[in-house]
Amino acid sequence: MEPSIFQKTEHRVKTISRLYYGLYVYGRQNTDVDISDLEQAGRIAVLDISQKRPEMLDHTGYVSAAIKYACLGEIRKMRHKVRQVYLAHQHDEMVSIVDLLPTKERGETAPEHLEQMDDLLYQIKHEFSPREADTLNSLVQGCRDVYGLNLSASPSTETKDRVKIVTALDLDDEEMIIYAQVLTGARSKFPDGYCLPQNRGQERGKKYFDTLLKALNMSIREFAQSPNQEDLLRSYRLQSFVDKSYQYRISKLILTGDSDINLDDIKNRGKKWDLASAEQLSAIVQRLKNRLGKTPEEINSSDFIQNNLDGMTQQVFQGSIRLAVEFAFPGTYHQYRHRAKELREKYTP
């Protein structure tokens, strides 16, 4: 091929190579290819056109397509045929070392022999504890997906907290392995459909929720009274179960764990009141009266607000304190008796 043809197409070769390197290679660790490899593949594609169909060299679209498919072919050719485990850590606080540990393809029961694990486990023991290092080693040994644990810097508090949960899981249980992989980043998310109610999503959600609370040494009642319910579930990757199997209601998840908890004990102000029965709603207002030592007529809006019941008055009683009182104490406010009766019928199972 004449040098002028090389010069004419070089800019296009470099532009397309950089584009597909950025789209499919940069920042990923499953392909042993760099920009120069893609540029060379593009030049070979141009050479092939000049030899077989020289009349097409003036057709920009045709040449660009040939370079594009040459780059994609090179990427496919250089993609790892075995999955890689990338474990980055520091050595002597100066040189960053990256271990590439091959694993078997999806569907196999365990990765191939992991080399150089001793050094990695030593640092995990230093950053976490010997027990946690052993559990993480067990997780890696049974991991079917690409597993990345970046120890090039001290792990964040959130990462350490998640690792502590992993060490409390029963990794002989396949569902717990999946949860451990999600917590550590071995999986970016739960498998498709895994959290849906028709696929045992509620059962799995409760199972993970119970295990999480046990690992956090927290009772369901303590969780129900925590103002950080949503943050905890999101931090430990369980929010998708609440959204998909519990209709976005943390309260529904809480009540499946302990039916003795009262709705007014749950700090979450979401749609929890949709779950209430007429009997439960009446009991809440009656307990409020007894706690305050007031007569029904003396109860006011501030009492509901200060006891975290303003969500109930807005959602169930349309913001009317007198309607709420009539609902719980029939005959207190006669003008609300018909509306109270309608609500009792609505909230009667």
C-alpha positions as CSV (number, residue, x, y, z in Angstrom):
1,M,0.0,0.0,0.0
2,E,1.3,3.5,-0.9
3,P,2.4,5.7,2.0
4,S,-0.1,8.3,0.9
5,I,-2.9,5.8,1.7
6,F,-1.5,5.2,5.1
7,Q,-1.4,8.9,5.7
8,K,-4.9,9.4,4.4
9,T,-6.4,6.8,6.7
10,E,-4.2,7.1,9.8
11,H,-6.3,9.8,11.5
12,R,-9.5,7.6,11.0
13,V,-7.6,4.5,12.3
14,K,-6.5,6.3,15.5
15,T,-9.9,7.9,16.1
16,I,-11.9,4.7,15.8
17,S,-9.3,2.7,17.8
18,R,-9.5,5.2,20.6
19,L,-13.3,5.1,20.5
20,Y,-13.6,1.3,20.9
21,Y,-10.8,1.2,23.4
22,G,-12.7,3.6,25.5
23,L,-16.0,1.7,25.0
24,Y,-14.9,-1.9,25.6
25,V,-11.4,-2.0,27.1
26,Y,-10.5,1.1,29.3
27,G,-11.1,0.5,33.0
28,R,-11.9,-3.2,32.5
29,Q,-9.8,-6.2,33.3
30,N,-10.9,-8.9,31.0
31,T,-8.9,-8.1,27.9
32,D,-5.2,-8.1,27.2
33,V,-5.2,-5.4,24.5
34,D,-4.1,-1.8,24.3
35,I,-4.6,1.1,21.8
36,S,-1.6,0.2,19.7
37,D,-3.0,-3.3,19.1
38,L,-6.3,-1.8,17.9
39,E,-4.5,0.7,15.7
40,Q,-2.5,-2.1,14.1
41,A,-5.6,-4.1,13.5
42,G,-7.2,-1.1,11.8
43,R,-4.2,-0.5,9.6
44,I,-4.3,-4.2,8.5
45,A,-8.0,-3.8,7.6
46,V,-7.1,-0.8,5.4
47,L,-4.3,-2.7,3.8
48,D,-6.7,-5.6,3.1
49,I,-9.1,-3.2,1.3
50,S,-6.3,-1.7,-0.8
51,Q,-5.3,-5.2,-2.0
52,K,-8.8,-6.7,-2.5
53,R,-11.1,-3.7,-3.3
54,P,-8.9,-0.6,-3.9
55,E,-11.9,1.2,-5.5
56,M,-13.5,1.3,-2.0
57,L,-10.7,3.3,-0.4
58,D,-12.5,6.5,-1.2
59,H,-15.7,5.4,0.5
60,T,-15.3,6.8,4.0
61,G,-18.2,4.7,5.5
62,Y,-16.8,1.4,4.1
63,V,-13.3,2.1,5.4
64,S,-14.6,3.2,8.8
65,A,-16.7,0.0,9.1
66,A,-13.8,-2.2,8.2
67,I,-11.6,-0.5,10.8
68,K,-14.4,-0.8,13.4
69,Y,-14.9,-4.5,12.9
70,A,-11.2,-5.1,12.9
71,C,-10.9,-3.4,16.3
72,L,-13.9,-5.4,17.7
73,G,-12.4,-8.6,16.4
74,E,-9.1,-7.8,18.1
75,I,-10.9,-7.2,21.4
76,R,-12.8,-10.5,21.1
77,K,-9.6,-12.3,20.2
78,M,-7.7,-11.0,23.2
79,R,-10.5,-11.4,25.7
80,H,-9.6,-13.7,28.6
81,K,-10.9,-17.2,28.0
82,V,-10.7,-17.8,31.7
83,R,-12.2,-15.4,34.2
84,Q,-9.8,-13.4,36.2
85,V,-9.8,-12.4,39.8
86,Y,-8.1,-9.0,40.4
87,L,-6.7,-8.5,43.8
88,A,-4.8,-5.2,44.2
89,H,-2.7,-4.6,47.2
90,Q,0.4,-2.6,48.4
91,H,3.8,-4.0,48.9
92,D,6.1,-2.2,51.4
93,E,3.8,0.7,51.1
94,M,5.6,1.7,47.9
95,V,4.9,-0.6,45.0
96,S,1.4,-1.5,43.9
97,I,1.0,-5.2,43.0
98,V,-1.9,-6.7,41.1
99,D,-2.4,-10.4,41.3
100,L,-4.3,-12.0,38.4
101,L,-5.8,-15.2,39.7
102,P,-7.6,-17.4,37.1
103,T,-11.0,-18.8,37.9
104,K,-13.1,-21.3,36.1
105,E,-16.0,-20.4,33.8
106,R,-19.5,-19.8,35.2
107,G,-21.2,-23.1,36.2
108,E,-18.1,-24.7,37.7
109,T,-18.1,-25.3,41.4
110,A,-14.8,-23.6,42.3
111,P,-12.0,-21.6,40.9
112,E,-8.7,-23.2,39.9
113,H,-5.8,-23.1,42.4
114,L,-5.4,-19.5,43.6
115,E,-1.7,-18.6,43.7
116,Q,-0.1,-15.9,45.9
117,M,-3.0,-15.9,48.3
118,D,-0.8,-15.9,51.4
119,D,0.3,-12.4,50.9
120,L,-3.2,-11.2,50.2
121,L,-4.7,-13.0,53.2
122,Y,-2.0,-11.5,55.4
123,Q,-3.2,-8.1,54.5
124,I,-6.8,-9.0,55.0
125,K,-5.9,-10.3,58.5
126,H,-4.2,-6.9,59.1
127,E,-7.1,-4.8,57.9
128,F,-9.8,-7.0,59.4
129,S,-9.1,-10.1,61.5
130,P,-7.8,-13.7,61.1
131,R,-11.4,-15.0,61.3
132,E,-12.5,-12.6,58.6
133,A,-9.5,-13.5,56.4
134,D,-10.5,-17.2,56.6
135,T,-14.1,-16.4,55.7
136,L,-13.1,-14.3,52.8
137,N,-10.7,-17.0,51.6
138,S,-13.7,-19.4,51.8
139,L,-15.8,-17.0,49.7
140,V,-13.1,-16.6,47.0
141,Q,-12.7,-20.3,46.8
142,G,-16.4,-20.8,46.1
143,C,-16.8,-17.7,44.0
144,R,-18.1,-18.3,40.4
145,D,-17.9,-14.7,39.2
146,V,-15.1,-12.2,38.8
147,Y,-14.1,-11.1,42.3
148,G,-12.4,-7.8,42.9
149,L,-11.2,-6.7,46.3
150,N,-9.1,-3.6,46.1
151,L,-6.8,-3.3,49.1
152,S,-4.5,-0.7,47.5
153,A,-5.8,1.6,50.2
154,S,-7.2,0.9,53.6
155,P,-10.8,-0.3,53.1
156,S,-13.6,2.2,53.8
157,T,-15.7,1.8,56.9
158,E,-18.6,0.7,54.8
159,T,-16.5,-2.0,53.2
160,K,-15.3,-3.2,56.6
161,D,-18.9,-3.3,57.9
162,R,-20.0,-5.4,54.9
163,V,-17.1,-7.8,55.4
164,K,-18.1,-8.3,59.0
165,I,-21.6,-9.3,57.9
166,V,-20.1,-11.7,55.3
167,T,-18.1,-13.4,58.1
168,A,-21.4,-14.1,59.9
169,L,-23.0,-15.8,57.0
170,D,-23.4,-19.5,56.5
171,L,-21.3,-20.0,53.3
172,D,-22.5,-23.6,53.0
173,D,-25.8,-22.1,52.0
174,E,-25.8,-21.2,48.2
175,E,-28.2,-18.3,48.8
176,M,-25.9,-16.9,51.5
177,I,-23.0,-17.2,49.1
178,I,-24.9,-15.0,46.6
179,Y,-25.6,-12.5,49.3
180,A,-21.9,-12.5,50.3
181,Q,-20.9,-11.9,46.7
182,V,-23.2,-8.9,46.5
183,L,-21.9,-7.5,49.8
184,T,-18.3,-7.8,48.8
185,G,-18.7,-6.7,45.1
186,A,-18.2,-10.1,43.6
187,R,-21.6,-9.5,42.1
188,S,-22.8,-6.0,41.2
189,K,-26.4,-7.0,42.0
190,F,-28.6,-9.9,42.8
191,P,-29.4,-12.2,39.8
192,D,-32.3,-11.0,37.6
193,G,-35.7,-11.8,39.1
194,Y,-34.1,-13.0,42.3
195,C,-35.9,-10.4,44.5
196,L,-39.4,-10.9,42.9
197,P,-42.2,-12.3,45.0
198,Q,-43.0,-15.0,42.5
199,N,-39.4,-16.2,42.8
200,R,-39.4,-16.5,46.6
201,G,-38.3,-12.9,46.9
202,Q,-40.2,-12.4,50.2
203,E,-38.7,-15.5,51.7
204,R,-35.2,-14.6,50.7
205,G,-35.6,-11.0,51.8
206,K,-36.8,-12.1,55.3
207,K,-33.9,-14.7,55.4
208,Y,-31.3,-12.1,54.6
209,F,-33.0,-9.5,56.9
210,D,-33.0,-11.9,59.9
211,T,-29.4,-12.8,59.2
212,L,-28.3,-9.2,58.9
213,L,-30.0,-8.2,62.2
214,K,-28.4,-11.1,64.0
215,A,-24.9,-10.1,62.6
216,L,-25.6,-6.5,63.7
217,N,-26.7,-7.8,67.2
218,M,-29.9,-5.9,66.7
219,S,-33.5,-7.0,67.5
220,I,-36.3,-6.5,65.1
221,R,-37.9,-4.1,67.6
222,E,-34.7,-2.1,67.8
223,F,-34.6,-1.9,64.0
224,A,-38.3,-0.8,63.9
225,Q,-37.5,2.1,66.2
226,S,-34.3,3.1,64.4
227,P,-34.6,6.3,62.3
228,N,-32.0,4.9,59.8
229,Q,-34.0,1.9,58.6
230,E,-33.7,2.7,54.9
231,D,-30.0,3.7,55.1
232,L,-29.2,0.3,56.8
233,L,-31.1,-1.7,54.2
234,R,-29.5,0.2,51.4
235,S,-26.0,0.0,52.9
236,Y,-26.3,-3.8,53.2
237,R,-27.9,-4.2,49.8
238,L,-31.4,-5.3,50.8
239,Q,-33.4,-2.4,49.5
240,S,-34.3,-4.2,46.3
241,F,-36.2,-6.9,48.2
242,V,-38.2,-4.2,50.0
243,D,-39.0,-2.5,46.7
244,K,-39.9,-5.6,44.7
245,S,-41.3,-8.0,47.2
246,Y,-42.6,-5.8,50.0
247,Q,-44.2,-3.0,47.9
248,Y,-41.6,-0.4,49.0
249,R,-42.8,-0.9,52.7
250,I,-40.1,-1.5,55.2
251,S,-42.9,-1.9,57.8
252,K,-44.2,-4.9,56.0
253,L,-40.8,-6.6,56.2
254,I,-40.6,-5.7,59.9
255,L,-44.0,-7.2,60.6
256,T,-43.2,-10.5,58.9
257,G,-40.3,-10.8,61.4
258,D,-42.3,-9.9,64.6
259,S,-46.1,-9.8,64.4
260,D,-46.2,-8.5,68.1
261,I,-44.7,-5.2,67.1
262,N,-47.2,-2.4,67.1
263,L,-47.4,-0.2,64.0
264,D,-46.9,2.9,66.1
265,D,-43.6,1.5,67.3
266,I,-42.3,1.6,63.8
267,K,-40.5,4.9,63.1
268,N,-40.8,4.6,59.3
269,R,-43.4,7.1,58.1
270,G,-43.9,5.5,54.7
271,K,-47.0,3.6,53.6
272,K,-47.1,1.4,56.8
273,W,-50.6,2.5,57.7
274,D,-52.0,0.7,54.6
275,L,-51.2,-2.5,56.5
276,A,-53.3,-1.5,59.6
277,S,-56.6,-3.0,60.6
278,A,-59.4,-1.0,62.3
279,E,-58.6,-2.8,65.6
280,Q,-54.9,-1.8,65.4
281,L,-55.7,1.8,64.5
282,S,-58.1,2.1,67.5
283,A,-55.6,0.5,69.8
284,I,-53.0,3.0,68.8
285,V,-55.1,6.0,69.7
286,Q,-56.3,4.3,72.9
287,R,-52.7,3.7,73.9
288,L,-51.9,7.3,73.2
289,K,-54.7,8.4,75.5
290,N,-53.6,6.2,78.3
291,R,-50.0,7.2,77.9
292,L,-50.9,10.9,78.1
293,G,-53.4,10.5,80.9
294,K,-55.9,12.7,79.1
295,T,-59.6,12.3,78.2
296,P,-60.4,11.7,74.5
297,E,-61.6,15.3,74.2
298,E,-58.3,16.7,75.5
299,I,-56.1,14.9,72.9
300,N,-54.8,17.5,70.3
301,S,-52.7,17.5,67.2
302,S,-49.5,18.2,69.1
303,D,-50.0,14.9,71.0
304,F,-50.1,13.0,67.7
305,I,-47.0,14.8,66.3
306,Q,-44.9,14.4,69.4
307,N,-45.7,10.6,69.4
308,N,-44.8,10.2,65.7
309,L,-48.4,9.6,64.7
310,D,-48.9,12.6,62.4
311,G,-48.3,10.2,59.4
312,M,-51.3,8.1,60.6
313,T,-53.5,11.2,61.0
314,Q,-52.7,12.4,57.5
315,Q,-52.9,9.1,55.7
316,V,-55.8,7.4,57.5
317,F,-57.8,10.3,59.0
318,Q,-57.2,13.0,56.3
319,G,-55.5,15.2,58.9
320,S,-58.5,15.3,61.3
321,I,-57.6,14.7,64.9
322,R,-61.3,14.6,65.9
323,L,-62.0,11.9,63.3
324,A,-59.2,9.8,64.8
325,V,-60.5,10.2,68.3
326,E,-64.1,9.4,67.2
327,F,-62.7,6.3,65.4
328,A,-61.2,5.0,68.6
329,F,-63.8,6.4,71.1
330,P,-67.2,6.3,69.4
331,G,-69.5,9.0,70.6
332,T,-66.9,11.6,71.4
333,Y,-67.5,13.7,68.3
334,H,-70.9,12.9,66.8
335,Q,-70.4,15.0,63.7
336,Y,-67.7,12.5,62.6
337,R,-69.5,9.2,63.4
338,H,-70.5,8.5,59.7
339,R,-67.0,9.1,58.4
340,A,-65.5,7.0,61.3
341,K,-67.9,4.2,60.5
342,E,-66.8,4.2,56.8
343,L,-63.2,4.0,57.9
344,R,-63.9,1.1,60.2
345,E,-65.4,-0.8,57.3
346,K,-62.5,0.1,55.0
347,Y,-59.9,-1.1,57.5
348,T,-61.7,-4.2,58.6
349,P,-60.0,-7.3,57.1
